[in-house]
Amino acid sequence: MSDYRRLHLARSFCGCRSHAWNLLSLSPEHIDEAHVITMPYGTVVRATLRGFLENENQLPRVGHTGDMWVVGNVPWIWITVPGTGAPTWVDP
């Protein structure tokens, strides 16, 4: 993929909000790597980068918990949001 955008995704070292954040630069070399990410509502997710897509319509209809696809500069993660009963694609 020659025309990808480098994404800088904030993550914590242990998934805990009390520790310092660092920036992780995601590129095709990081595909299939797992990253601990804290969602805005506090849920900690072990997200595995699956790849880069051109638009949201290309997201798979279903995924595995923690799958992460990057659309443009936006990461999308397959998780069950607290208070809901089914997993869906969420942009943290």
Secondary structure, DSSP 8 states (H G I E B T S, - for coil): --S---EEEEEESSS-TTS-EEEEEE-GGGTT-EEEEE-TTS-EEEEEEEEEESSGGGS-SS--TTEEEEETTEEEEEE--TT-SS-EEE--
